[in-house]
Amino acid sequence: MKLSPKMIKALNDQVTLEASASNSYLAMASWCEVTGYQGAANYFYVQSDEERTHMLKIVHYLNSLGTITTIPATKATISSYKSLEVLINTALKNEQAVTKAIHNMVEIAQKEKDHSTYVFLEWFVNEQVQEETKFETILQKFDLLGRDKLGINEIDKFLATEATAPTDPAA
């Protein structure tokens, strides 16, 4: 099977997005750790690893089709945040951008009748629903538990439990 130049570019662009997301989450984890949010730090270290795994999935897919992947340099990430809530909002916006890019690739695959890539991308479509829902749920915790020190501490504890929760074996 041979991928079209348009699909190769879209998949390589996605490799860049996943690498950037991994670095962004690593920076978020670092900020959380230094700021005293150990639960959130652990959560974002796991998220960083997860994004790198997503990137590798695409790299291996391209390689399996005989296409050499373009491994990107990534831009410096934001390394400081006003609050944990701002950081979570930033993470949600990042995931929404990734979702948009994945949907774009699905459209390309449909237009080009590239059934193999379409099936490959289905996993990413489902994963993005989970990712966005996770961050929306965390943001709801600020309204439920509050934005005072006690509420934020409870959110940090929640993130600690999420960091150690079993991950999807299909990942």
C-alpha positions in Angstrom: 0.0 0.0 0.0 1.3 3.5 -0.9 0.2 6.6 1.0 -0.6 9.8 -0.9 1.8 12.7 -0.4 -1.1 14.6 1.4 -1.6 11.7 3.8 2.1 11.4 4.5 2.3 15.1 5.3 -0.8 14.9 7.6 0.7 11.9 9.5 4.1 13.6 9.8 2.3 16.8 11.0 0.6 14.6 13.6 3.9 13.2 14.7 4.9 16.8 15.4 1.7 17.5 17.3 2.1 14.4 19.5 5.8 15.3 20.2 4.8 18.8 21.1 2.0 17.5 23.4 4.4 15.2 25.1 6.8 18.1 25.7 4.0 20.4 26.8 2.8 17.8 29.4 6.4 17.3 30.6 6.7 21.0 31.2 3.4 21.0 33.0 4.5 18.1 35.1 7.7 20.0 36.0 5.8 23.1 36.9 3.4 21.1 39.1 6.2 19.3 40.9 8.0 22.6 41.7 4.8 24.3 42.7 3.9 21.5 45.1 1.2 19.7 43.2 2.7 16.2 43.3 -0.5 14.4 42.2 -0.8 16.7 39.2 2.9 16.3 38.5 2.6 12.5 38.4 -0.5 12.8 36.3 1.2 14.9 33.7 4.4 12.8 33.6 2.1 9.9 32.7 0.3 12.1 30.1 3.7 13.0 28.6 4.6 9.4 28.2 1.2 8.6 26.7 1.6 11.3 24.0 5.0 9.9 23.1 3.4 6.5 22.7 0.9 8.0 20.4 3.7 9.6 18.4 5.4 6.2 18.1 2.2 4.5 16.9 2.2 6.9 13.9 6.0 6.5 13.4 5.6 2.7 13.3 2.6 2.9 11.0 4.5 5.1 8.5 7.5 2.8 8.8 5.4 -0.3 8.2 4.4 1.2 4.9 7.9 2.0 3.9 7.6 5.7 4.5 10.4 7.4 6.4 8.9 9.5 9.1 10.1 13.1 9.6 11.1 13.4 13.2 10.5 17.0 14.3 12.3 19.5 16.4 9.7 21.0 18.7 9.2 24.5 19.9 9.8 25.5 23.5 6.8 25.0 25.6 5.2 27.2 28.2 6.9 26.5 31.5 5.0 28.6 34.0 1.3 28.8 34.8 -0.8 31.2 36.8 -2.7 28.3 38.4 -3.4 24.7 38.2 -6.8 25.5 36.6 -5.1 27.6 33.9 -2.8 24.7 33.3 -5.7 22.2 32.9 -7.5 24.6 30.6 -4.3 24.8 28.4 -4.2 21.0 28.3 -7.8 20.8 27.2 -7.1 23.3 24.4 -4.1 21.3 23.3 -6.2 18.1 23.1 -8.9 20.0 21.2 -6.3 21.0 18.6 -5.1 17.4 18.4 -8.7 16.2 17.9 -9.1 18.7 15.0 -6.0 17.4 13.3 -7.0 13.8 13.7 -10.5 14.6 12.2 -8.7 16.3 9.3 -6.7 13.1 8.7 -9.8 11.0 8.8 -11.4 13.3 6.1 -8.3 12.9 4.0 -8.4 9.1 4.3 -12.1 9.1 3.4 -11.7 11.3 0.4 -8.7 9.2 -0.9 -10.4 5.9 -0.1 -7.4 5.0 2.1 -9.2 2.4 4.1 -6.1 1.1 6.0 -5.2 4.6 7.3 -8.9 5.2 8.1 -9.0 2.1 10.3 -5.7 3.0 11.9 -7.0 6.5 12.7 -10.2 5.1 14.4 -8.2 4.3 17.5 -7.0 8.0 17.7 -10.6 9.3 17.2 -11.8 7.2 20.2 -8.7 8.1 22.2 -9.4 11.9 21.7 -12.9 11.6 23.0 -11.4 10.1 26.2 -8.7 12.7 26.4 -11.0 15.7 26.1 -13.5 14.1 28.5 -10.7 13.6 31.1 -9.7 17.3 31.1 -13.3 18.5 31.0 -14.0 16.3 34.1 -11.0 17.7 35.9 -12.1 21.3 35.1 -15.6 20.4 36.6 -13.8 19.6 39.8 -12.9 23.2 40.3 -16.6 24.2 40.2 -17.5 21.2 42.5 -14.7 21.4 45.0 -13.7 25.1 44.8 -10.7 27.1 44.0 -9.5 27.6 47.5 -6.5 25.7 48.9 -8.6 22.9 50.2 -10.4 22.4 46.9 -7.2 22.5 44.9 -5.6 20.0 47.3 -8.5 17.6 46.6 -8.1 18.1 42.9 -4.4 17.3 43.2 -5.3 14.1 45.2 -7.8 13.2 42.4 -5.1 13.7 39.8 -2.7 11.4 41.8 -5.3 8.6 41.7 -5.8 9.2 38.0 -2.0 9.0 37.4 -2.0 5.5 38.9 -5.2 4.3 37.3 -4.8 1.4 34.9 -4.5 2.5 31.3 -6.3 1.2 28.3 -4.5 -2.0 27.2 -5.3 -1.1 23.6 -3.1 2.0 23.9 
